[in-house]
Amino acid sequence: MTEMERMNAGKLHYYDDPEINAAALSGQLLLARYNATAPDEEELRARMLPELLGKVGSPCTVKPPFRCDYGKFIEIGDGSFLNFDCVILDASPVKIGKHVMIGPRCCLYTASHPIDAAVRAERYDISKPVTICDNVWLGGNVVVNPGVTIGKGSIIGSGSVVTKDVPAGVIAAGNPCRVIREITEEDALYWQRMRDEYLADRMGASER
């Protein structure tokens, strides 16, 4: 295996490798162009994202400034939204599902380092993939650590540090992040009622 293949596979690898360095430089050059776009250049950013990232759904919004290592190891599904200042370290694959909402200054980390200081000083790294399933919402300043999967429809409270997998359909928060409660049918009914009241109000306003 090449060092790049070892990196993607979650094996110990030597990160100061020519192929890895070239991929990082290519990603950073694309990222610099992306982050230099003007606020009104949404269409340009939409055209650039497939070049920067491995897979991008439609529509998909990634607000600049955005930071990543390579870009090409990131997948983002249809309808997902990443707010300002998100950081994704994509040494291993990062898969973000459909209709995911990621708040400002969130960080998704796949990269890690050896505990032993002597091995760490020799420029060895190890990484583990991160998966954010469909319909997840990460509040602002959430940190997701290497190897974590966040289950479908779950919500992570602002400022949380997620060190272990989070199951589907829950609200979780804290440092370290812990499940607070399940998302219930009562939650769904409440927010559907709020939406219906909004639509009725808008319809009434248009008729006046």
C-alpha positions as CSV (number, residue, x, y, z in Angstrom):
1,M,0.0,0.0,0.0
2,T,1.1,3.6,-0.6
3,E,1.2,6.0,2.2
4,M,-2.0,7.7,0.9
5,E,-3.7,4.3,0.7
6,R,-2.6,3.5,4.3
7,M,-3.9,7.0,5.4
8,N,-7.3,6.4,3.9
9,A,-7.5,2.9,5.3
10,G,-6.9,4.1,8.9
11,K,-3.5,2.5,9.1
12,L,-0.3,4.1,10.6
13,H,1.3,6.1,7.9
14,Y,4.2,8.5,7.3
15,Y,2.4,11.8,6.6
16,D,5.4,13.7,5.2
17,D,5.0,11.8,2.0
18,P,5.3,13.3,-1.6
19,E,1.9,12.0,-2.8
20,I,0.2,13.1,0.4
21,N,1.9,16.5,0.3
22,A,0.9,17.0,-3.4
23,A,-2.7,16.1,-2.6
24,A,-2.8,18.5,0.3
25,L,-1.3,21.3,-1.8
26,S,-3.8,20.7,-4.6
27,G,-6.7,20.8,-2.1
28,Q,-5.4,24.0,-0.5
29,L,-5.1,25.8,-3.8
30,L,-8.7,25.0,-4.7
31,L,-9.7,26.0,-1.2
32,A,-8.0,29.4,-1.5
33,R,-10.0,30.1,-4.6
34,Y,-13.2,29.0,-3.0
35,N,-12.7,31.1,0.1
36,A,-11.8,34.1,-2.1
37,T,-15.3,34.2,-3.7
38,A,-17.6,37.2,-3.0
39,P,-20.8,36.8,-0.9
40,D,-22.9,37.2,-4.0
41,E,-21.1,34.4,-6.0
42,E,-23.2,31.5,-4.9
43,E,-23.4,30.0,-8.3
44,L,-19.6,30.1,-8.7
45,R,-19.2,28.3,-5.4
46,A,-21.7,25.7,-6.4
47,R,-19.7,25.0,-9.6
48,M,-16.4,24.8,-7.6
49,L,-17.6,22.5,-4.9
50,P,-17.6,19.3,-7.1
51,E,-14.0,20.1,-8.0
52,L,-13.0,20.6,-4.4
53,L,-14.8,17.8,-2.7
54,G,-15.1,14.1,-3.5
55,K,-18.9,14.0,-3.8
56,V,-21.5,16.8,-3.5
57,G,-25.3,16.6,-3.5
58,S,-27.6,19.2,-5.0
59,P,-28.4,21.7,-3.6
60,C,-25.6,21.9,-1.1
61,T,-24.2,25.0,0.7
62,V,-20.8,25.3,2.2
63,K,-20.3,28.9,3.5
64,P,-16.8,30.3,3.3
65,P,-14.4,30.5,5.0
66,F,-14.2,26.7,4.9
67,R,-11.1,24.6,5.8
68,C,-10.1,21.0,5.0
69,D,-7.0,19.0,4.4
70,Y,-7.6,17.5,1.0
71,G,-11.3,18.0,0.1
72,K,-11.5,14.9,-2.2
73,F,-12.1,12.6,0.8
74,I,-15.3,14.5,1.8
75,E,-18.8,13.5,0.7
76,I,-21.8,15.8,1.3
77,G,-25.4,14.7,0.5
78,D,-28.3,16.5,-1.0
79,G,-29.7,19.6,0.8
80,S,-26.9,19.8,3.4
81,F,-25.7,23.1,4.8
82,L,-22.3,23.9,6.4
83,N,-22.1,27.3,8.0
84,F,-19.2,29.7,8.4
85,D,-15.7,28.6,9.6
86,C,-16.2,24.8,9.5
87,V,-13.1,22.7,9.6
88,I,-12.9,19.1,8.2
89,L,-9.6,17.2,8.6
90,D,-10.2,14.5,5.9
91,A,-7.2,12.2,6.2
92,S,-9.8,9.4,6.3
93,P,-13.2,9.6,4.5
94,V,-15.8,12.0,5.9
95,K,-19.4,11.2,4.9
96,I,-22.1,13.8,5.5
97,G,-25.6,12.6,4.7
98,K,-28.6,14.3,3.2
99,H,-30.2,17.4,4.8
100,V,-27.5,17.7,7.4
101,M,-27.2,21.1,9.2
102,I,-23.7,22.0,10.5
103,G,-23.4,25.1,12.6
104,P,-20.6,27.7,12.5
105,R,-17.2,26.7,13.6
106,C,-17.8,23.0,13.8
107,C,-14.8,20.7,13.4
108,L,-14.9,17.2,12.1
109,Y,-11.6,15.4,12.8
110,T,-10.4,12.1,11.3
111,A,-6.7,12.7,11.9
112,S,-5.0,11.5,15.1
113,H,-1.5,10.9,16.3
114,P,0.5,8.2,18.2
115,I,0.4,8.4,22.0
116,D,4.1,7.6,22.1
117,A,6.0,10.9,21.8
118,A,9.0,9.3,20.1
119,V,6.9,7.7,17.3
120,R,4.8,10.9,17.0
121,A,8.0,13.0,16.5
122,E,8.9,10.7,13.5
123,R,6.0,12.1,11.6
124,Y,3.6,9.1,11.8
125,D,-0.1,9.6,11.9
126,I,-3.2,7.5,12.1
127,S,-6.8,8.4,11.2
128,K,-10.4,7.1,11.4
129,P,-13.4,8.0,9.3
130,V,-16.3,10.2,10.5
131,T,-19.9,9.7,9.4
132,I,-22.7,12.2,9.9
133,C,-26.0,10.5,8.9
134,D,-29.0,12.0,7.2
135,N,-31.0,14.8,8.9
136,V,-28.4,15.4,11.7
137,W,-28.1,18.9,13.2
138,L,-24.8,20.0,14.8
139,G,-25.0,23.2,16.8
140,G,-22.2,25.7,16.6
141,N,-18.7,24.9,17.8
142,V,-19.3,21.1,17.9
143,V,-16.2,19.0,17.7
144,V,-16.5,15.4,16.3
145,N,-13.5,13.2,17.0
146,P,-12.0,10.5,14.8
147,G,-14.0,7.3,14.2
148,V,-17.3,8.8,15.3
149,T,-20.7,8.1,13.7
150,I,-23.7,10.3,14.5
151,G,-27.0,8.5,13.8
152,K,-29.8,9.6,11.6
153,G,-31.9,12.6,12.8
154,S,-29.9,13.3,15.9
155,I,-29.1,16.7,17.3
156,I,-25.8,17.7,18.9
157,G,-25.9,20.7,21.2
158,S,-23.6,23.7,20.7
159,G,-20.1,23.4,22.1
160,S,-20.2,19.6,22.5
161,V,-17.2,17.3,22.0
162,V,-18.3,14.0,20.5
163,T,-15.9,11.3,21.4
164,K,-18.1,8.2,20.8
165,D,-20.9,7.2,18.4
166,V,-24.3,8.8,18.9
167,P,-27.4,6.7,18.1
168,A,-30.2,7.8,15.8
169,G,-33.0,10.0,16.9
170,V,-31.6,11.6,20.1
171,I,-30.6,14.9,21.5
172,A,-27.0,14.8,22.9
173,A,-24.7,17.4,24.3
174,G,-21.8,18.1,26.6
175,N,-18.1,17.5,26.9
176,P,-17.8,14.6,26.5
177,C,-21.1,14.4,24.6
178,R,-23.8,12.3,26.2
179,V,-27.4,11.4,25.2
180,I,-29.9,13.7,26.9
181,R,-33.2,12.3,25.6
182,E,-34.8,10.7,22.6
183,I,-36.6,12.8,19.9
184,T,-40.2,11.8,20.3
185,E,-43.5,11.9,18.4
186,E,-44.5,14.8,20.6
187,D,-41.6,16.8,19.2
188,A,-42.7,16.0,15.7
189,L,-46.3,17.0,16.4
190,Y,-45.3,20.3,18.1
191,W,-43.1,21.4,15.2
192,Q,-45.6,20.3,12.6
193,R,-48.2,22.4,14.4
194,M,-45.9,25.4,14.4
195,R,-45.3,25.0,10.7
196,D,-49.0,24.7,9.9
197,E,-49.7,27.8,12.0
198,Y,-47.0,29.6,10.0
199,L,-48.5,28.5,6.7
200,A,-52.0,29.5,7.7
201,D,-50.7,32.9,8.8
202,R,-48.9,33.5,5.5
203,M,-51.9,32.4,3.5
204,G,-54.1,34.8,5.5
205,A,-51.7,37.6,5.0
206,S,-51.7,37.0,1.2
207,E,-55.5,37.2,1.1
208,R,-55.7,40.5,2.9
